[in-house]
């Protein structure tokens, strides 16, 4: 699992909600679903995104926006348009008075809106749950990321628009994978911008020595890694790896490995029914006791308390 694949690890465990929104003015929808991540791509017309306490952003055809939850925001035909509908947790859509709108605004397979031939079409992909691994990268993103069409060219958007209204066997799997690729492409383009403030470990992935060491740690955290064994795999001395890793990542290799193991364990505890003993062995600890000691030292709670919902 590399850095960008880790972004998807938590959200994909619970799937994603994908639809096309077709609208004619006037329209304004308040998004208060508390989802950790939502992608919006305009394929026709224009749409404004108005973040809570932030400046409105205009989306034109070919643009993509990524909104980070749980902060609510509004999507509308104009930046000052008052909301007439609210999308809450679970994708439930109602009027401001709480009256359900799902049936009245259903326009067909994965299509929702107020007009079948509306002048504005927006593809919406919402990830329902974030994991600890994905949070490492999500925390480096702004509350609202906007990539205009002129600064990136992604062939996935026309493909997603063509696929979204199909109702064929396995279609949900196809859409999930395309959405994942679109998210990866957008995040990669965002961090590739001049002056972009990518996380230190993300930038270090491009280093021929440290990048290899990071991928080894991320792809196989259960391996009994040492600085010496990492250095051997990376083709440098132990001292050279330790020094370069700390310079580029901001922490020593073994400290990074501990954080990665605990993050992986936290996701496995919440997203699976595996025993603490099984989770421990999957992430590189010899026993449930060893994982519990490390988990409590890093997180301040035991694995069982974390699984039960304590932060």
C-alpha positions in Angstrom: 0.0 0.0 0.0 1.6 3.3 -1.0 0.7 6.8 0.2 -2.2 7.5 -2.1 -3.6 4.0 -1.8 -3.6 4.5 1.9 -6.0 7.5 1.4 -8.6 5.1 0.1 -8.1 2.3 2.6 -10.5 3.5 5.3 -13.2 5.0 3.1 -13.4 2.1 0.7 -14.0 -0.3 3.7 -17.5 1.2 3.9 -18.0 2.0 0.2 -19.0 5.2 -1.5 -22.2 6.9 -2.6 -22.1 8.0 -6.3 -24.7 10.0 -8.2 -25.4 12.6 -10.9 -27.2 15.8 -9.8 -29.2 17.5 -12.6 -30.6 20.9 -11.8 -32.3 24.0 -13.3 -32.2 27.3 -11.5 -33.1 28.2 -8.9 -31.6 25.5 -6.8 -29.5 25.3 -3.6 -28.7 22.2 -1.5 -27.2 22.3 1.9 -24.8 19.4 2.5 -24.7 18.3 6.1 -24.0 14.6 5.8 -20.8 14.7 7.9 -19.1 12.5 5.3 -15.3 12.8 5.5 -14.7 13.3 1.8 -16.8 14.3 -1.2 -15.8 14.8 -4.9 -17.8 17.0 -7.2 -17.2 17.3 -11.0 -19.2 19.7 -13.2 -19.9 18.2 -16.6 -22.4 20.8 -17.8 -23.4 24.3 -16.7 -22.0 25.9 -13.5 -22.3 25.4 -9.8 -21.2 27.3 -6.7 -19.8 25.7 -3.6 -20.1 27.8 -0.5 -18.1 26.4 2.4 -19.0 27.2 6.0 -17.3 30.4 6.8 -15.3 30.4 3.5 -15.3 32.1 0.2 -17.6 30.8 -2.5 -16.0 28.8 -5.3 -17.3 28.6 -8.9 -17.2 25.2 -10.6 -17.2 25.1 -14.4 -17.2 22.1 -16.8 -14.1 20.0 -16.3 -13.4 21.4 -12.8 -13.2 19.2 -9.8 -13.7 20.0 -6.1 -13.0 17.9 -3.0 -14.8 18.9 0.2 -13.6 17.6 3.5 -16.2 16.9 6.2 -17.7 17.0 8.6 -18.0 20.8 8.1 -21.2 21.5 6.1 -21.3 23.5 2.9 -23.8 24.5 0.2 -24.0 23.7 -3.5 -26.1 26.1 -5.5 -26.8 27.9 -8.8 -25.7 31.2 -7.2 -23.4 31.9 -4.2 -26.2 33.7 -2.3 -29.1 31.3 -3.1 -30.8 30.2 0.1 -30.9 26.4 0.6 -34.2 24.7 -0.3 -33.0 21.2 0.5 -30.7 19.5 3.0 -28.7 16.3 2.5 -28.1 14.7 5.9 -26.2 11.7 7.2 -26.7 8.6 5.1 -27.6 10.7 2.0 -31.1 11.4 3.3 -32.5 14.4 1.4 -35.3 16.5 2.9 -36.8 20.0 2.7 -35.7 22.5 5.4 -38.8 21.4 7.4 -37.6 17.8 7.3 -40.0 16.5 4.6 -38.5 13.7 2.5 -37.4 14.5 -1.1 -35.8 11.3 -2.2 -38.8 10.1 -4.3 -39.9 13.4 -5.8 -36.3 14.2 -7.0 -35.4 10.8 -8.2 -34.6 11.0 -11.9 -33.5 7.5 -12.7 -30.5 5.3 -12.1 -28.1 7.2 -9.8 -29.6 10.5 -11.0 -31.2 13.1 -8.7 -32.4 16.6 -9.2 -35.2 19.0 -10.0 -35.3 18.7 -13.8 -34.5 15.7 -16.1 -33.0 18.0 -18.7 -31.5 20.5 -16.3 -28.8 22.8 -17.6 -26.4 21.9 -14.7 -25.0 18.4 -14.2 -22.7 17.6 -11.3 -21.1 14.2 -10.6 -21.0 13.6 -6.9 -18.9 10.9 -5.2 -19.1 10.7 -1.4 -16.9 8.5 0.8 -18.8 7.4 3.8 -16.1 6.7 6.4 -12.5 7.7 6.9 -9.8 5.5 8.5 -6.7 6.3 10.5 -4.4 5.6 7.6 -6.3 7.8 5.2 -6.5 10.6 7.7 -2.7 11.0 7.5 -3.2 12.3 4.0 -6.6 13.9 4.4 -5.3 16.1 7.2 -2.9 17.6 4.6 -5.8 18.7 2.3 -7.6 22.0 2.7 -11.3 22.1 3.7 -12.2 22.7 0.0 -9.8 21.7 -2.8 -10.5 23.2 -6.2 -8.8 22.2 -9.4 -9.9 24.2 -12.5 -10.1 22.4 -15.8 -7.3 24.5 -17.2 -4.7 23.3 -14.7 -5.4 19.6 -15.0 -6.7 17.2 -17.7 -8.2 14.0 -16.5 -9.9 11.6 -19.0 -11.7 9.8 -16.1 -14.5 12.3 -15.8 -16.2 11.6 -19.2 -15.8 7.9 -18.5 -17.5 8.3 -15.0 -20.3 10.3 -16.5 -20.9 7.6 -19.1 -20.9 4.8 -16.6 -22.9 6.4 -13.8 -26.3 5.9 -15.3 -25.7 2.2 -16.4 -27.5 -0.5 -14.5 -25.5 -3.6 -15.2 -24.0 -6.4 -13.1 -21.0 -5.3 -11.2 -21.6 -1.6 -12.0 -21.2 -0.4 -8.4 -17.7 -2.0 -8.3 -16.8 -0.3 -11.6 -17.9 3.1 -10.3 -16.1 2.7 -7.0 -12.8 2.0 -8.8 -13.2 4.9 -11.2 -14.0 7.2 -8.3 -10.9 5.9 -6.5 -8.8 6.7 -9.5 -10.3 10.1 -9.9 -9.6 10.9 -6.3 -6.0 9.8 -6.6 -5.5 11.8 -9.8 -6.9 14.9 -8.1 -4.8 14.6 -5.0 -1.7 13.9 -7.0 -2.4 17.0 -9.2 -3.0 19.1 -6.1 0.3 18.2 -4.5 2.1 18.6 -7.8 1.2 22.3 -8.0 4.1 24.8 -7.6 4.4 25.7 -4.0 2.0 23.0 -2.8 2.4 22.1 0.8 2.4 18.3 0.7 3.2 16.3 3.9 6.8 15.6 4.4 6.4 11.8 4.0 4.5 12.3 0.8 7.3 14.4 -0.7 9.8 11.9 0.6 8.2 9.2 -1.6 10.0 10.8 -4.6 13.4 10.2 -3.0 15.1 7.1 -4.4 16.3 6.0 -1.0 13.8 7.2 1.5 10.9 6.5 -0.9 11.9 2.9 -1.2 12.2 2.6 2.6 8.7 4.2 3.1 7.1 1.8 0.7 8.7 -1.2 2.4 7.4 -0.1 5.8 3.9 0.7 4.5 3.5 -2.4 2.3 4.7 -4.9 5.0 4.4 -3.4 8.5 4.3 -6.9 10.0 7.9 -7.6 9.0 10.5 -7.3 11.8 12.1 -4.2 10.3 15.3 -2.6 11.7 17.1 0.4 10.4 19.9 -2.0 9.3 17.5 -4.2 7.3 15.8 -1.2 5.7 19.2 0.3 4.8 20.2 -3.0 3.2 17.1 -3.1 1.0 17.5 0.6 0.1 21.2 0.0 -0.8 22.7 2.5 1.6 24.4 2.5 5.0 22.5 2.4 8.2 23.7 5.8 9.2 23.0 7.3 5.8 19.4 6.0 5.8 18.7 7.2 9.3 20.0 10.6 8.6 18.2 11.1 5.3 15.0 9.6 6.5 14.8 11.9 9.5 15.7 14.9 7.3 13.0 14.2 4.7 10.2 12.7 6.8 10.8 14.5 10.0 11.1 11.5 12.3 13.3 8.4 12.5 12.4 5.2 10.5 11.3 3.2 13.5 9.1 6.1 14.9 7.4 6.3 11.5 6.9 2.5 11.5 5.3 2.6 15.0 2.9 5.3 13.9 2.0 3.4 10.7 1.4 0.1 12.6 -0.8 1.8 15.2 -2.8 3.5 12.5 -3.3 0.2 10.6 -4.3 -1.5 13.9 -6.8 1.3 14.7 -8.5 0.7 11.3 -8.6 -3.1 11.7 -10.0 -2.8 15.2 -12.9 -0.5 14.0 -13.5 -2.1 10.6 -13.2 -5.9 11.3 -14.1 -8.4 13.9 -10.5 -9.7 14.2 -9.2 -10.4 17.7 -6.6 -8.1 19.2 -4.2 -10.9 18.9 -4.9 -11.3 15.2 -4.6 -7.5 14.6 -1.3 -7.5 16.5 0.3 -10.1 14.3 -1.1 -8.4 11.1 0.7 -5.1 12.0 4.0 -6.5 13.4 3.5 -7.1 17.1 4.2 -10.4 18.7 1.2 -10.5 21.0 -2.0 -8.7 22.0 -0.1 -7.5 25.1 2.6 -6.0 23.0 0.1 -4.2 20.8 -1.9 -3.0 23.8 1.1 -1.5 25.4 2.2 0.3 22.2 -1.4 1.4 21.4 -2.0 2.9 24.8 1.3 4.7 24.8 0.6 6.3 21.4 -3.2 6.8 21.6 -3.8 7.0 25.3 -6.5 4.2 25.2 -6.4 0.4 24.9 -7.3 -1.4 21.7 -10.5 -2.5 23.3 -11.4 1.0 24.3 -10.7 2.3 20.8 -12.8 -0.5 19.2 -15.6 0.5 21.6 -15.6 4.1 20.3 -13.4 6.0 22.7 -10.9 8.3 21.0 
